[in-house]
Amino acid sequence: MKYLKQLLPYSKAVLILITMITSLNLIHASSHREAPLIAYDPLADNVDVYAFRSPSRPDFITLIATYVPLQYPQGGPNYYSFGENIRYEIHIDNDASKPGDEIIYRITFKVTNEDPSTFFNIRLGKQNQKTTYIVERSGDGGKTFQVRVMDGVVPPNNIGTRSITSGAGLNTSYADLVNKSIVTLSNGSKVYCGPIDDPFFVDLGGVFDLGNLPRQNEKSRDGLACTNTSAIIIEVPISSLLKSGAPANPTSILDPDYVIGVWASASRPAIRTLSAGKESFSGDWVQVSRLGMPLTNEAVIPIGYKDYWNGITPYDELTDTLLDNFFYNPELALYMDDRLFGGAVPAMSKLRIQTKSLGSFDFGFGKDGLFPLKGNAALAGTALDDAIFGTLLLPRAGAARSVDLWPIFHTGVPNFKPYQLATGKNGNPLASGKPFIHNFLPNGGDMLRLNMAVPVTSRSDPKFSSLGIISAAVLGLTDPAYNTTTDLQFIPNMDGFPNGRRLEDDVTRIELQAVAGVALAAIGLWYDDYSAGGSPVTPQLLGVLGYTTGVEKNDASFGVEFPYVAMPWSGDGDCSGKIISGVKGPGNGGITGLGTKGILVSNYPNPIKDQTTFNIKLIEADQIRAELVNQNGATIQDLFTQFLPQGESKIQLNLNQILAGEYIVLFHSQKYGMIQAHKIIKTN
């Protein structure tokens, strides 16, 4: 949280900052093998959880839980899918006054072989490892379950052209397999279970190489490029997730009755018996993996506690405080403090924590943070007051980040002073400011908390940003459309992480900036280089906001309709052992999401001097318009509008009138809107 003084007048640096953040959306996180024991059981390994208001159906919420990390599309003959004898569950908490879950979706899978005589996965219309599923829903915390989907079909892995489209295989298109596998229920809910492109993006190699993020001596690359994962995607009406007694329509865009907590888990029977190529299971069900907030077990929990964390629930964290100190004093904070090991991790040199905010408050590792204010009359009526939430947020000395990182991960953030933007606070971080978040649900530990009343930020909005709430905070502090009043307004990206999690959100970057104290700064606890009476937009603040991991977007474009994700990469395509500059395929191309029609774009040469040829592959014939925009989103010119047939088309363009620089080509489908963003470089 951040206590920021109202940012007026607006300096040139602020305007540059706004441009830098809001332009990220044009080109358009997570646990992968995050604990030692679960690494031996990939079929039960939680990968990521997403929860967001559906951009195409804003009265619905999309819940996504992914499993089985790091699937290479060419990984035959035994391709990954979902496992039998596993309970995959998505848990919903919507009422802090009641212990535990209110709603649980349980999904179980069955695998059969249609032709055991071949080593191929698909041959002559038959499919081995064919997977079906059952979806059950509990509305009483797991006491009883009702079947919602019976015999749902998981589409096969995208093995390759001959297996999918030819007469020797299934004689269909992969898009048709996917679309036919989407189940629509009577209340409008939709379900998809199957392989997808992994939506998460991060330089895994850099981050685990002792924090070399971004890489210092070479180009960063997406460690998840060209990998697939297995997704359970459920889109349900908001009304079906509301707690009992909540109003049918929210009282405001931050209605506390509309807050839910979301987490996912995988459980197995306690006993597995092996004999002569067979296995059997017995005993009680045991949770072996869980996930809520991204990167918790991966980068916050130390290795000696990771398996323990996987085995407990968020509700166990109410009374089991063993892990709290890892949030009060996260290890990453050691590398953002020059008094400790900051100098040893040069990649994170822009990320520096406040050690003397407002002259006295030290949020460094093991320091006291705001605890020196404990019992001070100035805290009366604030969230830090013991009579309100103070016993949660100021528990003891030495818990430096108990007021920002701990609640972000464990309770959500209340629309309550001091957790409001510094706009209107007039230099007092404890004063009331501009509301911008309320996802407070103090009923457990680590889970995604989403306020379902917050409107959707359109993906075509020029202010849409992968920086989520951080972008909303910057706009609320600097944009005259929002910072001239302390009234509650919808600010673009208030629906972004950590208020839920959208597919586009750059959660690695957001969480690293949060560890570096950007949340504290937003509510008025300025960085150390702030001088009283001066601009709070200091070099240190600009450095934190300008920090990038080197990988800022997914390697495939997301869809505009359910299930919003991108199709899985094919085992015989560009991803079959070929990675160029950390992204799939030539020319930074990608494919669209499920629910749209696929497009693969490349161009040569790139960089471009005068002429270039775009190679465009379409799953279905369509009219395509190509628009050239700059890094700020401003349109330079329309490049072409042309009806293109199914398959591959080549279009040659002369760009000798364009100034040198980096540009984005936006490809618009007549049927589906904007479906691809492609980066080009123009030279003299």
Summary of the structure (lengths in Angstrom):
residues: 684
radius of gyration: 24.9
end to end distance: 45.5
largest distance: 78.8
contacts: 2443
relative contact order: 0.15
helix: 19%
strand: 27%
